[in-house]
Amino acid sequence: MTTTTAATTTTTTARATATAVTAASNAFVAGHLATATELGERMAEVVHDPDAFVATTTRGFEALADPVYADGSRSVAPGLGPVLGVRLPLMEAANKTFKRGTRRTSTVILLDAMDRLLRHELRELRWFGIWNLERLIATDPERTWQLLRRAAGEADEWITVDTLAHPYGRGILADPRRWAEIEQLAFSPSRWERRLVGSTLATMPHVDRKLGRDPAVVRRGISLVGQLIGDAEPDVQKALSWALRNFAVLDPAPVTAFLEAEAEAARRSDDGGRAWVIRDSLNKLPADSAARLRATVDGIRRRPGAPSTSRAAATAAQFDLTGAAQRPAASTGRNSAP
């Protein structure tokens, strides 16, 4: 068998496998959609009783669990913790029905219920709670924000962090005073709280298509990325490039200027972490700008064990805020998010 034939066979096999996996996933969702919808109705009926609400949600999600999806979730998020494997379309179906059934329910009752979900070890229950905090940030912003802050402090994997980014972004856009709180997270010893900075910035243009796309948000977001670029953690780096790509769609000029300055800094110091973020941010820029920046950082690679070079890390060191923010990526013992 020639190399070309072998490669073609491999590609064909991979496509067939992917098609089969997709078909199985679609069939599973279709077969459980009615159950998920009924679950949302039952959850709405018992939401006033936190114990019954948690029990109903747990049993309902267990009935919707797909072990294949659970294994896949663990593979893309090592260290995920207890997870059932409830596929997102089924969670969304339950949530849609639950929201419809609790339109007139007191915010206090809903917050008590979400508080209980956030304390549960099963990740699907936590994610469901976070989804509903996004709707509650408008009706009881103070208590909702406190629950979000607690959840951020307890987060230990990227799926939960990126789920939190949506209500975090909505909360900041609703009350600009909260910018100060997310700016403080840039100095956190937890790489997950630092990732939340980038994830929140990345999602802002989507959680509110008017406020989140204001030029002032882009400018302030770029400035905040500037505090964290150079972070040694791949989980943080990926969130920063995600934010820059989304900002580039809205206003490419300031993003290009920022990346040009950072590319020169990376070249001068052979800063692989900074260069990685720059390369991963280029696909939303004009082709000529992207090519120029790519050439500037060509050959600059991340080095295992290299420390953070970000301004936030330097500031944290000055105040002796030691911990994960100052440790090299290789010391965390965790695989990074995709």
Phi and psi in degrees as a GROMACS rama.xvg file:
@    title "Ramachandran Plot"
@    xaxis  label "Phi"
@    yaxis  label "Psi"
@TYPE xy
-73.31  163.474  THR-2
-61.0963  -39.945  THR-3
-64.9759  -42.7251  THR-4
-64.3875  -42.2465  THR-5
-62.2351  -41.1945  ALA-6
-66.1744  -39.9971  ALA-7
-64.2299  -41.61  THR-8
-63.2208  -43.1343  THR-9
-61.8109  -44.4605  THR-10
-63.2866  -42.6214  THR-11
-63.6916  -41.8956  THR-12
-63.2552  -42.4909  THR-13
-63.2675  -40.8236  ALA-14
-65.9568  -40.6046  ARG-15
-64.5339  -39.9255  ALA-16
-64.4367  -44.5263  THR-17
-62.0759  -39.983  ALA-18
-63.9309  -41.0376  THR-19
-65.9507  -40.4017  ALA-20
-64.3663  -43.204  VAL-21
-62.9245  -41.8786  THR-22
-63.5479  -41.4481  ALA-23
-65.6244  -39.6712  ALA-24
-63.1282  -47.0129  SER-25
-62.2503  -38.5745  ASN-26
-67.0279  -39.9054  ALA-27
-63.3545  -45.7995  PHE-28
-62.4261  -46.4666  VAL-29
-60.568  -37.6484  ALA-30
-74.2251  -16.1028  GLY-31
-117.626  2.98725  HIS-32
-63.7256  -42.2624  LEU-33
-63.9409  -38.2337  ALA-34
-63.6178  -40.5582  THR-35
-64.9326  -41.0412  ALA-36
-63.8088  -43.398  THR-37
-63.9179  -35.2757  GLU-38
-61.9468  -44.453  LEU-39
-58.1892  -36.9591  GLY-40
-66.1297  -44.316  GLU-41
-65.2918  -39.4349  ARG-42
-61.3074  -41.0204  MET-43
-64.3533  -34.9236  ALA-44
-69.0769  -30.11  GLU-45
-110.971  10.3547  VAL-46
-61.8012  -24.01  VAL-47
-71.8321  -14.4185  HIS-48
-114.873  97.9016  ASP-49
-54.5259  -39.6203  PRO-50
-64.46  -47.1647  ASP-51
-66.0808  -34.7007  ALA-52
-64.7377  -47.692  PHE-53
-63.9332  -43.0115  VAL-54
-63.1566  -44.2067  ALA-55
-63.7618  -43.4162  THR-56
-64.8445  -42.4746  THR-57
-63.5159  -50.0851  THR-58
-62.0964  -39.6211  ARG-59
-65.2134  -42.8292  GLY-60
-68.6716  -34.718  PHE-61
-61.1061  -36.922  GLU-62
-70.4725  -20.2285  ALA-63
-98.8625  0.0708485  LEU-64
-68.586  141.041  ALA-65
-122.327  107.57  ASP-66
-57.2243  -32.9014  PRO-67
-63.4086  -43.3525  VAL-68
-68.8435  -35.0162  TYR-69
-61.8989  -44.2357  ALA-70
-62.8638  -40.907  ASP-71
-64.4143  -38.5675  GLY-72
-64.2086  -41.6317  SER-73
-66.464  -32.3698  ARG-74
-70.8402  -32.9378  SER-75
-90.4642  -14.4033  VAL-76
-135.284  74.1037  ALA-77
-55.021  139.842  PRO-78
80.4768  18.0397  GLY-79
-60.7008  -31.8468  LEU-80
90.3296  -174.179  GLY-81
-60.0768  123.69  PRO-82
-143.015  140.599  VAL-83
-89.4267  -33.5661  LEU-84
95.6948  40.3883  GLY-85
-83.9128  121.295  VAL-86
-68.8619  144.98  ARG-87
-56.8322  -41.5451  LEU-88
-59.5392  -30.174  PRO-89
-75.9387  -40.2119  LEU-90
-62.5611  -40.4878  MET-91
-65.5389  -37.9172  GLU-92
-64.6236  -43.5092  ALA-93
-63.722  -41.1654  ALA-94
-67.4357  -39.4598  ASN-95
-59.8445  -44.7985  LYS-96
-68.5398  -39.8819  THR-97
-61.8288  -45.2818  PHE-98
-62.4041  -40.4802  LYS-99
-64.7644  -37.562  ARG-100
-78.1747  -12.5604  GLY-101
-118.477  23.5982  THR-102
-60.228  -33.4167  ARG-103
-105.316  9.11564  ARG-104
-76.3858  141.747  THR-105
-56.9206  138.655  SER-106
-60.2548  -36.3437  THR-107
-59.9825  -44.9064  VAL-108
-63.3061  -43.827  ILE-109
-64.705  -41.0264  LEU-110
-65.7749  -38.6177  LEU-111
-60.6417  -41.8325  ASP-112
-66.6496  -43.5357  ALA-113
-68.3514  -34.2023  MET-114
-57.6481  -42.8333  ASP-115
-66.3597  -39.8901  ARG-116
-64.7876  -40.1527  LEU-117
-64.0666  -24.1695  LEU-118
-87.1319  -6.9031  ARG-119
-79.3147  148.084  HIS-120
-73.5255  -28.2144  GLU-121
-69.8146  128.759  LEU-122
-67.9351  -35.1573  ARG-123
-60.7972  -36.9634  GLU-124
-66.3851  -40.6285  LEU-125
-62.7974  -44.433  ARG-126
-64.7093  -39.2436  TRP-127
-61.5533  -41.672  PHE-128
-62.8661  -41.9235  GLY-129
-63.8577  -42.1855  ILE-130
-54.1411  -42.1828  TRP-131
-79.4777  -20.8787  ASN-132
-65.1709  -29.1459  LEU-133
-62.5439  -35.7966  GLU-134
-78.16  -22.8054  ARG-135
-91.2398  -10.7511  LEU-136
-63.0421  -24.122  ILE-137
-82.4917  -28.7821  ALA-138
-95.743  -28.0884  THR-139
-143.899  75.4564  ASP-140
-62.8099  -35.5006  PRO-141
-69.4874  -52.2783  GLU-142
-68.1292  -37.9621  ARG-143
-61.1296  -42.6955  THR-144
-64.7838  -36.8507  TRP-145
-62.8083  -40.1922  GLN-146
-65.7473  -38.74  LEU-147
-64.6245  -42.2017  LEU-148
-62.7512  -41.2777  ARG-149
-63.7069  -43.9887  ARG-150
-61.8846  -38.2959  ALA-151
-64.5461  -40.5838  ALA-152
-67.1591  -25.2731  GLY-153
-94.8668  -9.38298  GLU-154
-64.0664  139.564  ALA-155
-139.748  20.3065  ASP-156
-160.876  161.139  GLU-157
-73.7931  -25.956  TRP-158
-65.3712  -45.3882  ILE-159
-64.1836  -41.0011  THR-160
-59.9351  -47.7502  VAL-161
-71.3897  -25.8532  ASP-162
-69.2471  -39.4946  THR-163
-65.4879  -25.9799  LEU-164
-59.5878  -33.5978  ALA-165
-65.4874  -56.2722  HIS-166
-66.9117  -30.2056  PRO-167
-60.6906  -47.5952  TYR-168
-61.7035  -42.9708  GLY-169
-64.4459  -39.5734  ARG-170
-64.8926  -39.0648  GLY-171
-69.8055  -42.6762  ILE-172
-65.302  -31.0934  LEU-173
-75.3646  -27.3001  ALA-174
-142.717  94.7957  ASP-175
-56.826  -17.672  PRO-176
-61.4914  -22.5735  ARG-177
-76.3574  -9.23037  ARG-178
-54.6656  -38.6645  TRP-179
-61.0144  -33.7227  ALA-180
-71.4826  -41.7875  GLU-181
-73.8982  -28.0281  ILE-182
-63.7638  -34.178  GLU-183
-66.0419  -30.2851  GLN-184
-65.3386  -19.806  LEU-185
-61.2638  -22.8676  ALA-186
-100.486  6.08757  PHE-187
-66.845  143.365  SER-188
-71.3803  -12.6349  PRO-189
-89.2278  123.058  SER-190
-65.3917  -23.7433  ARG-191
-72.7875  -37.9423  TRP-192
-68.8588  -35.3732  GLU-193
-68.9595  -36.762  ARG-194
-62.7541  -36.2734  ARG-195
-59.3754  -30.417  LEU-196
-59.0362  -54.4897  VAL-197
-64.9142  -40.9332  GLY-198
-63.7478  -40.6923  SER-199
-64.7464  -44.8966  THR-200
-60.0276  -40.5817  LEU-201
-65.8618  -33.8544  ALA-202
-89.6238  -15.9308  THR-203
-52.8428  -43.561  MET-204
-63.5075  -15.3428  PRO-205
-102.321  -29.611  HIS-206
-74.7333  -25.2333  VAL-207
-146.865  105.074  ASP-208
-72.37  -7.95825  ARG-209
-100.992  -64.6009  LYS-210
-64.2322  -37.7681  LEU-211
-72.3806  -10.7528  GLY-212
-112.058  12.3103  ARG-213
-65.8676  139.292  ASP-214
-55.7745  -29.9955  PRO-215
-65.9781  -35.3081  ALA-216
-65.5844  -42.1744  VAL-217
-61.6598  -47.6603  VAL-218
-61.8504  -45.2205  ARG-219
-68.5965  -37.1342  ARG-220
-63.5567  -43.3136  GLY-221
-61.7301  -41.1745  ILE-222
-60.2529  -39.5237  SER-223
-70.9291  -39.1627  LEU-224
-58.6147  -37.0814  VAL-225
-61.5478  -25.3656  GLY-226
-73.1055  -30.721  GLN-227
-103.892  -18.8965  LEU-228
-62.8984  132.92  ILE-229
106.647  -6.36869  GLY-230
-60.2764  138.252  ASP-231
-78.4487  -15.4139  ALA-232
-84.1609  122.623  GLU-233
-56.452  -35.0395  PRO-234
-60.1788  -38.3248  ASP-235
-74.6718  -43.6783  VAL-236
-56.165  -42.3271  GLN-237
-65.2165  -36.8228  LYS-238
-69.9993  -35.7839  ALA-239
-65.7915  -44.3998  LEU-240
-67.6715  -34.0448  SER-241
-59.4373  -46.0059  TRP-242
-63.2275  -44.2597  ALA-243
-64.5558  -38.8906  LEU-244
-61.9298  -43.0018  ARG-245
-68.2545  -36.8807  ASN-246
-67.5612  -34.4769  PHE-247
-63.7145  -32.1211  ALA-248
-64.9414  -36.0181  VAL-249
-82.1324  -41.085  LEU-250
-153.655  85.3671  ASP-251
-66.7324  -26.8642  PRO-252
-61.4663  -53.7609  ALA-253
-66.5192  -31.7027  PRO-254
-66.2725  -42.4964  VAL-255
-62.6931  -44.9639  THR-256
-61.6061  -41.629  ALA-257
-61.6541  -47.3349  PHE-258
-67.6269  -33.0132  LEU-259
-63.3861  -43.7344  GLU-260
-65.0748  -41.5403  ALA-261
-71.0004  -32.7029  GLU-262
-64.9555  -40.9948  ALA-263
-64.293  -39.1202  GLU-264
-64.3547  -41.8105  ALA-265
-63.7199  -40.2511  ALA-266
-64.0775  -43.1464  ARG-267
-63.6262  -37.7778  ARG-268
-106.725  3.9364  SER-269
52.819  49.3187  ASP-270
-92.3265  99.0744  ASP-271
-67.8841  -37.0369  GLY-272
-65.1976  -42.258  GLY-273
-65.5996  -42.39  ARG-274
-63.8768  -36.2476  ALA-275
-62.0312  -45.8538  TRP-276
-60.2193  -41.6948  VAL-277
-62.322  -49.1095  ILE-278
-61.2624  -37.1179  ARG-279
-78.5659  -4.56209  ASP-280
-101.985  -0.731382  SER-281
-85.3179  -19.5736  LEU-282
-73.1376  -5.60566  ASN-283
-105.084  3.0329  LYS-284
-91.8873  160.83  LEU-285
-54.9699  146.135  PRO-286
-57.1648  -40.9951  ALA-287
-67.5449  -39.5408  ASP-288
-65.6177  -42.6702  SER-289
-62.078  -43.2437  ALA-290
-63.3257  -41.6947  ALA-291
-63.9386  -44.018  ARG-292
-67.7734  -39.7372  LEU-293
-61.1633  -39.4198  ARG-294
-67.1074  -35.1705  ALA-295
-63.6651  -38.8876  THR-296
-100.905  9.30299  VAL-297
-58.0222  131.335  ASP-298
86.5676  -6.58508  GLY-299
-90.3066  116.773  ILE-300
-123.254  154.437  ARG-301
-66.4053  144.103  ARG-302
-118.015  128.908  ARG-303
-55.7738  133.559  PRO-304
85.2121  -1.31558  GLY-305
-68.3837  138.068  ALA-306
-77.8253  167.141  PRO-307
-67.0103  140.67  SER-308
-117.509  11.61  THR-309
-70.3336  157.19  SER-310
-64.4678  -34.2252  ARG-311
-64.0937  -40.666  ALA-312
-65.0256  -39.1853  ALA-313
-65.1307  -41.6173  ALA-314
-65.049  -42.8715  THR-315
-61.0361  -38.5605  ALA-316
-65.1898  -36.7164  ALA-317
-61.7028  -33.809  GLN-318
-96.3166  11.0758  PHE-319
61.0818  35.9889  ASP-320
-87.4727  69.8258  LEU-321
-77.524  163.127  THR-322
139.223  -149.062  GLY-323
-61.6701  -28.544  ALA-324
-63.2331  -25.6162  ALA-325
-103.45  -9.47033  GLN-326
-81.9484  145.27  ARG-327
-66.8997  157.668  PRO-328
-58.014  -35.0623  ALA-329
-67.5684  -16.3811  ALA-330
-86.5905  -6.23811  SER-331
-78.7724  -24.7168  THR-332
74.0848  14.1853  GLY-333
-122.128  145.305  ARG-334
-73.0125  153.791  ASN-335
-90.5134  166.97  SER-336
-74.0768  156.866  ALA-337
